Every structure is written in C-alpha cells, then in structure tokens.
Amino acid sequence: MKILLANPRGFCAGVDRAITIVEEVLKRAGAPIYVRHEVVHNTYVVKRLKAQGVIFVESLEEVPDGATVIFSAHGTPKRVYEEAAQRGLTVFDATCPLVTKVHTEVNRMAQAGIEIVMIGHAGHPEVEGTMGQCEERDAIHLVETVADVERLQVRNPERLGYVTQTTLSQDDAAQIIKALHRRFPKISSPKKEDICYATQNRQNAVRALAQEVDVLIVVGSRNSSNSNRLRETAERRGIAAYRIDSAAELKPEWIKDKRCVGITAGASAPETLVRDVTAALQALGAEGVRECEGAVENVSFPLPKNLQRDG
C-alpha cells in the first residue's frame, strides 16, 4: 500500500496570519487574552492556544471590561465591533483578508440599494459575520441549496447581487449560482470569485488525487467547512473518504486491502497532524510516501496595522 500526499494541503495564508496574530498579542499583552469564537476551526490549534492562556468565548458578554479580545479569521458582524468599542475593549482583528473582501462587496451593494443573496451554510460564523454587515436583515438573504433559490422571494429582481462563503464546494456553488442566474437573469456577480484560492486549490488537488487513490484521509476538524468539502469532493468522484481530527481516529478497516491511500488536510489543519497520520498508516503496513505536484502557493497577508512593528 502506497501513500500519496495532496498538494497543496493544510494551512492557508489567512489561517497562518490569524494564528500569528494570537501569538503576537499573547507576547505583547500577556495571558489571559480572549478570542471571540475559535480563531480557526481546528481542535489541535485551539487546545494549543488554550494551554498558552487564550480564552475562547462565543459572546463579548464573557469578556471582562478592559480586556484584550481578538476577532476570529471567519469575520465578525458590525454590531460586535460596535459593542467592543462601547465597552472600551482592546481589539485585534484576525479576519481573513479574503473574507474582508466579501464584507466590502456586501457593504458596497447595500449602500447602492442592491438586495443581496448570500450563498453559504446557516450557522457558520463566516456567514453570520458577512450577513451581519447589513444593518437591515431583510436586505440580505441566505441560500444553501438550489431548492432555496427556487423559494427565494426578493423585493426587486432588477436590483440584486450575490456573494458566497469563501470555503464552499466549488461544485455546489456553481449549481446554486447557475440557478440564481436562471431565476434572476439580471443578478450581478462579484467582481472576483469569492471562494478563496486556498479552498479552490485544495479541492483541485483532491480531484487530481482521486484519479490515483482508493481511499482518502482528510485531516481536519468536524466544524471545519473546507475540510468537510474536501471529503465531499472525493466522495463525488467515487472515492471513499474519511475526515479525522488526528491519527488516533484512523481505523484500520478503512485501508484494509487498499492499494493506494491519499492524505490531504483542510486549510486550518497543521502539517504536524499530517505527519502523524502518515506515520500511523506506515505502522499499519503502508510503504512509500509520494508528494503529488500541485499549485504553488506563495500568498501572504500583512498583520493588522496595530500589530505591525513600525505602526
């Protein structure tokens, strides 16, 4: 049994930046510091940061007056920024710049009086953060499926635009976008596709890997949208795929009598977990590890101005 490693895999620039922000704020402010929502969706990363003195909360009500708080990579509604300012909290914003780009699109359309359709998953913090950019809740509508598009009621089909969650499946998003254009021919598209480069690259890598492997292991946490989309991408191509948080969750029966096993990792999963899973597969009899070719990522994002050393 051989092992093929997908490329690219694991941390993207936005996740790397968010974790760096938390670590830098810890150095400057000292523990404890607070993070609203998990800074990135990965159990290993969150546990490591907790051990260093980070306290994760779901509401600013849990943050004491005068404390330091970081907003997660997924984006935050406007009302939360306003609440933090009113309470005088020291805020550092770890929102991924590609999510910020979507927020900018939403604000531009809202100011122009354009009704907005958000393609995404209900309850996901990125969706809540993006929809929370609109002060009027009925100015933005969430759709998750083609069926949602068919049921959608808008005020003016002539003044309509859409944005998407950055971590969606390209396949799913394409179907929903097609349905939107079919039902609302004058709907406007984002100037640039919202699904982020890292999500696209990792899904493309899985598509390529699916042509060679019998089973795919996706390293990523249960609440990681992009990790779940990687598993679905493989399954749609007839490949058995399993998402695991760590090597401890690997089951021998998944790989029994398999010729070739693929490994990838969601954009919030660190490489150390991939190494652990590779070692566990080798302990189960796998021989030979090959890195697949894939898109080269050299993207990096600057830290917020209030963390830049010359700022």
N, C-alpha and C positions, 0 to 999 in steps of 0.2 A: 504494500500500500504506500502510495506516494502522497506528499503534501504539497499543495500549491498555495502560495500566499498572494492574495489580490493586491494590486497597486493601482491607485493609491488606497490607503486604508487609514483608519484611526484619526487622530487629532487633525482638525482643520484650523485655519488661521484664527477664526473667531473664538473657538474653544481655547486655543493656546493663549490668546490675548486675555480672555476672561479669567483664566486661572492665574496668569501672571499678575493681573490687577489685584486679585485677592491676596496673593502672596506679597505683593509690594505694599499694599495697605497694611497688612499684618506687621511688616517690618517697621513701617513708619508710625502707626498708631498703637501697636501692641494689642495683645488679646485682652478682652474679647472684642471681636467685631461681628457685625450682623450682616447676613446676606438674605435679601428677600427672595424666596424661592431657591431651589437648588441652582447654583451658579451655572452648572451644566448637568445634563441628565446622565450621571454615571455614579453608581454606588461606591466604587473604589475611590474615585476622586473626592466625593463628598465625605466619606469616612476619614480620608487622609487629612482633609482640611479641618474637620471637626477636632481631630487629635491635636491640631495646632492652635485651637482656640476660636475657630469660626462657629458661630451660632446661626443655624438656618431657621428662618421664620417664614410664615406664609402671609403675615399681615404686619403692617407697621405698628399696630397696637401692641405687638410683642417687643418692640424696640424701645428701650428706655430713653427718656429725654436726654439730649446732649450726646447720644451715642453716635458711632460711625456705622453707616449702612451702605451696602453695595447692592445695586440692582443687577439681576442676572442677565446672562447672554441672550435670553429669549425676548427681552423687551418688556416694557412696563407701561401701563396706562397713564395718561396725563394726570388723572386725579391723584395718583400715588406720588408723583413728583410734587404736586401742589401741597399735599398733606405733609410731605417731608419738609418742604420749605416753611410751612406754617409752624412746624414744631422745632425748627432750627436744627434739624439733624445734619450731620456732615455726610454728604452723599458722594459716592463714586459710581459711575455708570459703566457697567460691563456689557451693555447691549452690543451684540454683533453689528458691525457697520453695515452688513448686508440686510439685517433686519431694520436698522435705522433707515436705509434706503426705501424700504417698503412703507415705513411710517411717513417719510417725506412725500411719497406718492399719495398716500391717503389724505394727508393734510392739504396737499395741492388740489386734489379733486374736491375735497369738502369745501375749501374756500371758493372754488369755482362753481359751487352748487351742483356738483355731479354726484349722483347717488352711487354707492359703492357696493360691489359684491366681493366678499372675502371667501376664497376657496381654502378650506382648511379643516382641521379636526376640532370639534367642540371640546372645550375644557382645556385645550393645550395652552400653556402660558404664552406662547408666541401669538396665538390667535387672540387671546384676551388682551395682550399688550397692543396689538395692531388695531383691533376694534375699539380699544379704549382711547385711541387718538381722536375719535369723533365725539364731540360733546352731545350731539343728538344721536341716540341709539338707533332710531329708525332711519338714519342716513346711511347705515351700513348693514348688509345682510350676509349671514354665514350660509354657505352651501358646502356639503360634504360629498354629495353624490349627484349623478345625472338626474335622479328622481327629484332631488331637492331643486334643481334648476327648473324642472317642469312645473313644480308647485310654486315657484317664486313669484311674488306679487311686488311690483315696483310702482313708484309714483309716476315716473316719466321714462319710458324706454328710450327716448331720444337723448336723454342726459344720464348715461350710465357708463360705469367703468368697473374694471375688476383688478384685484391683486391676489396673490397667493401666499400661503405659508411657505417659508423657504425650504422646509425639509420634506416636502411632499414627494410621492412617487411620480416620476415623470409620466408614466403610463396613465395613472389615474387623472392627473391634472390635465393631460392632453384631451381625454374624453370629456371632462367637465367643461373645459374651455370651448371645445367644439360644440357642445350642447348650448352653451351661452351664446355663441355667435349665431347658432341656428335659430334660437328663440328671440334673441335681441340683436339683429343684424348691425345696429349702429353702436354696439357696446365698444368702448375704447380699451385697448390693451396697454399694459405698462410699456414704457419706453424701452425697457430691457427686462428680459425674463426674470421673475422673482425667485424661482427655485435656484438656490445658490450653487456656485461652481463645485463646491465640495460634495454636495448631495448628488449632483449630476455625475461627477467623476467616479464616485464610489458605486453608484448604480451601473454605470457603464462598465466598470471593472468586473462587477458581478455578472453582467450579461456575457462578457468575454469568458469569464471563468466557467460559466455554466456549460460551455461547449466542451469542457475537458474533464470536469469532475463528476463524481457520482453522488456526492453529498457536500453540503456547505455548512460550515460553522460560522455564525455571525457573533462576534464578541460585542456585547452592548447591553445596557440595562433595559428593563421592562418598559420604563417610561421614556425611552429614547425613540423619538419618532423616526429619525433617519435610520436607526438600527433595524426597527421593525419593517421599514420599507425595503431594506436590503434583503431581508428574509423573503418578503413577498415577491421581490424581483426574481429571485431564484426559483421560487415555487411556481411562478407563472411560466417558467421555462422547463417545467417538469423535473426539477431537481429538489430532492428532499433537503430541507434547510432548517436549522435549529439556532435560536438565539440564546446565548448563555451569558451570564454576568461574569463568570470566571471558570477556570478549568475544573473546579470542584463540581460543576453542574454537568460536565461531559458524561454521556452514558455510552458504555462500550457497544451496546446493541445498535447504536446509530451508525457505527462504522464497520460492523461485522461483515466480512466478505466484500468490502468495498475496495475498488482498485485505486481510486484517487479521491482524496479529501481536500476540499478548498477551505481556506480560512480568510475571513475579512473582519473588519472592525468598524463600528459606527464612528461618526465624527467626534464623539465625546469619549471614546474608549482609548486609554493609554496603551502604548506599544508593549509595556511590561505584561499586560494581560494576554496579548497575542503570543508572546514568548512562552508564557505559562501553558497555554493551550497547545502550542506546538510540542512542548516537552511532554505533556500528558499523552498526546497522540503517539509520540515516539515510544513512550513507555508501554503503549498498547500494541506496539509492533510496526508502526509506520517507519519507513526507511526513505531517506532522501527528502530534502526540502528545496523547493524551487521558487524563487521570486518571479512573479509574472511582470511583464512590461506593462506600462500604463501611463496615463497623463502625468506629466511632471508639474508639481505644484510649487510655485515659488512666491505665493501670495503672503503678505504680512500686513498687519494693521497697526498703526501707532496707538500708544496708550492715550487715555483721556488727557486733556491739557493740564488738569490739576494733579496729574501724576508724572508728567514729563519733567525731567530733572532740570531743564532750563526754563520751566514755566513758572 
